[in-house]
Amino acid sequence: MAGTRPDHCRSAQKICRHASGVVGSGDLRSRRRRSRTERVQTRISVRLVVDTNILVSALLVGTSLPAHLIMLWRDGHFDLLTAADQLEELTRVTRYPKIRERLAPALAGRLINELRHLAIIVADLPVVTICADPYDNYLLATAAAGAADFLVTGDKRDLLGLKVFKGTKIATVRDFLTMSGLLP
């Protein structure tokens, strides 16, 4: 329906109202509620680009740190940014014979649909040519255009070596989860 928001957005509105003083300020219970809601509000405002290799890893091993990262996104702990290029890459990669023999097409399709409908789709990507692997430049462009706080990747050779790109920190899944206090 037009005008409806995901549940985590509705709760973020409630959080803003509580944090701005609607909740009474005198008793301890109100103070506890406010500090808890402020933590949730902070998590929701974090913007993340997740490399396709991390998304595929999440699909292949449901108990992995990448799978935990995707679960946290689904639970509204942060906003996930993506672009049409990534959706196309994910569709292509999940059709590779080596991946298909280990992954149910319905599982891949579900994630792709969730990305299309729940992630923030970044359009009008700038031209970026800094990465040694030209196929990774769209991730940096997505991060820059979407004002991402983090780009989460497992690409040690090309992306992780940059450390920061236009204000976006580049980190492994483990490092991001540790910095965010979300490591299981």
C-alpha positions as CSV (number, residue, x, y, z in Angstrom):
1,M,0.0,0.0,0.0
2,A,1.2,3.5,-0.7
3,G,2.2,5.5,2.4
4,T,2.8,2.4,4.6
5,R,6.1,1.9,6.2
6,P,7.9,-1.2,7.5
7,D,7.4,-2.0,11.1
8,H,10.9,-0.8,12.1
9,C,10.1,2.7,10.6
10,R,6.9,2.9,12.6
11,S,8.8,2.0,15.8
12,A,11.5,4.5,14.9
13,Q,8.8,7.2,14.9
14,K,7.7,6.1,18.3
15,I,11.3,6.1,19.4
16,C,11.7,9.7,18.3
17,R,8.6,10.8,20.2
18,H,9.8,9.0,23.3
19,A,13.4,10.3,23.0
20,S,12.1,13.8,22.5
21,G,10.4,14.0,25.8
22,V,6.9,12.6,25.4
23,V,7.8,9.9,27.9
24,G,7.8,11.3,31.5
25,S,11.2,12.4,32.7
26,G,10.8,11.9,36.5
27,D,10.9,8.2,37.2
28,L,13.6,5.6,36.6
29,R,11.4,3.5,34.3
30,S,11.1,6.4,31.9
31,R,14.9,7.0,31.9
32,R,15.5,3.3,31.2
33,R,13.0,3.3,28.4
34,R,14.5,6.5,26.9
35,S,18.1,5.1,26.9
36,R,17.0,1.8,25.3
37,T,15.0,3.6,22.6
38,E,18.0,5.9,21.9
39,R,20.2,2.9,21.2
40,V,17.6,1.4,18.8
41,Q,17.3,4.8,17.1
42,T,21.1,4.9,16.6
43,R,21.1,1.4,15.0
44,I,18.4,2.3,12.5
45,S,20.3,5.4,11.3
46,V,23.4,3.3,10.3
47,R,23.6,2.9,6.6
48,L,25.4,-0.1,5.2
49,V,26.4,-1.4,1.8
50,V,27.0,-5.2,1.8
51,D,29.3,-6.8,-0.8
52,T,27.6,-9.5,-3.0
53,N,30.1,-12.1,-1.7
54,I,28.8,-11.5,1.8
55,L,25.2,-11.9,0.7
56,V,26.0,-15.1,-1.1
57,S,27.9,-16.4,2.0
58,A,24.8,-15.6,4.1
59,L,22.7,-17.7,1.8
60,L,25.1,-20.6,1.7
61,V,25.7,-20.9,5.5
62,G,22.7,-20.0,7.6
63,T,24.8,-20.0,10.9
64,S,27.6,-17.8,9.5
65,L,28.4,-14.2,10.5
66,P,27.1,-13.0,7.1
67,A,23.8,-14.7,7.8
68,H,23.7,-13.0,11.3
69,L,24.3,-9.7,9.6
70,I,21.4,-10.2,7.2
71,M,19.2,-11.3,10.1
72,L,20.1,-8.0,11.9
73,W,19.1,-6.0,8.8
74,R,15.8,-7.9,8.6
75,D,15.2,-7.0,12.3
76,G,15.8,-3.3,11.5
77,H,19.2,-2.7,13.2
78,F,20.5,-0.8,10.2
79,D,19.5,0.4,6.7
80,L,20.9,-1.6,3.8
81,L,21.8,0.2,0.6
82,T,21.9,-1.5,-2.7
83,A,21.8,-0.6,-6.4
84,A,20.5,-2.2,-9.6
85,D,24.0,-3.3,-10.5
86,Q,24.2,-5.4,-7.3
87,L,20.8,-6.9,-7.8
88,E,21.8,-8.0,-11.3
89,E,25.1,-9.4,-10.0
90,L,23.4,-11.3,-7.2
91,T,20.9,-12.8,-9.6
92,R,23.7,-13.8,-12.0
93,V,26.0,-15.2,-9.3
94,T,23.3,-17.3,-7.6
95,R,22.7,-19.0,-11.0
96,Y,26.3,-20.2,-11.3
97,P,26.3,-24.0,-11.4
98,K,28.7,-24.2,-8.3
99,I,26.3,-22.1,-6.3
100,R,23.1,-23.6,-7.6
101,E,24.1,-27.1,-6.4
102,R,24.5,-25.8,-2.9
103,L,21.6,-23.2,-2.8
104,A,17.9,-23.5,-3.3
105,P,16.8,-21.0,-6.0
106,A,13.8,-20.0,-3.8
107,L,16.2,-18.9,-1.0
108,A,18.2,-16.7,-3.4
109,G,15.0,-15.3,-4.9
110,R,13.6,-14.5,-1.5
111,L,16.7,-12.4,-0.6
112,I,16.7,-10.7,-4.0
113,N,13.0,-9.8,-3.5
114,E,13.7,-8.5,0.0
115,L,16.5,-6.3,-1.3
116,R,14.3,-4.9,-4.0
117,H,11.4,-4.1,-1.6
118,L,13.1,-3.4,1.8
119,A,16.6,-2.1,1.1
120,I,17.3,1.5,0.0
121,I,17.9,1.4,-3.8
122,V,20.5,4.0,-4.6
123,A,20.3,5.4,-8.2
124,D,22.4,7.8,-10.2
125,L,25.7,6.3,-9.1
126,P,28.8,8.4,-9.7
127,V,31.6,7.1,-11.8
128,V,34.2,5.5,-9.6
129,T,37.4,4.0,-11.0
130,I,39.6,3.7,-7.9
131,C,39.3,-0.1,-7.3
132,A,41.7,-2.5,-9.0
133,D,38.8,-4.8,-9.7
134,P,36.5,-2.7,-12.0
135,Y,33.5,-4.9,-10.9
136,D,33.8,-3.6,-7.4
137,N,33.6,0.0,-8.3
138,Y,29.8,0.0,-8.2
139,L,30.0,-0.9,-4.5
140,L,32.1,2.2,-3.8
141,A,29.8,4.3,-6.0
142,T,26.7,3.0,-4.1
143,A,28.4,3.8,-0.7
144,A,29.3,7.3,-1.9
145,A,25.9,8.1,-3.4
146,G,24.0,6.6,-0.5
147,A,26.2,8.2,2.2
148,A,26.9,4.8,3.7
149,D,28.6,4.6,7.0
150,F,30.1,1.2,6.2
151,L,30.9,-1.0,3.3
152,V,31.0,-4.6,4.5
153,T,33.1,-7.0,2.4
154,G,35.4,-10.0,2.5
155,D,37.4,-8.7,-0.5
156,K,40.9,-8.4,1.2
157,R,42.7,-7.9,-2.1
158,D,40.8,-4.8,-3.4
159,L,38.3,-3.2,-1.1
160,L,39.5,-3.8,2.5
161,G,42.9,-2.3,1.6
162,L,41.2,1.0,1.0
163,K,40.0,1.2,4.6
164,V,37.9,4.3,3.9
165,F,36.3,5.7,0.8
166,K,34.6,9.2,0.8
167,G,33.7,8.8,4.5
168,T,32.5,5.2,4.3
169,K,34.5,2.8,6.5
170,I,35.3,-0.5,4.7
171,A,35.2,-3.5,7.1
172,T,34.8,-7.2,7.3
173,V,31.6,-8.6,8.7
174,R,33.3,-9.5,12.0
175,D,34.8,-6.0,12.4
176,F,31.5,-4.3,11.7
177,L,29.6,-6.5,14.1
178,T,32.3,-6.0,16.8
179,M,32.4,-2.2,16.3
180,S,28.5,-2.1,16.4
181,G,28.3,-4.3,19.5
182,L,26.2,-6.8,17.5
183,L,28.7,-9.7,17.4
184,P,26.9,-12.9,18.6
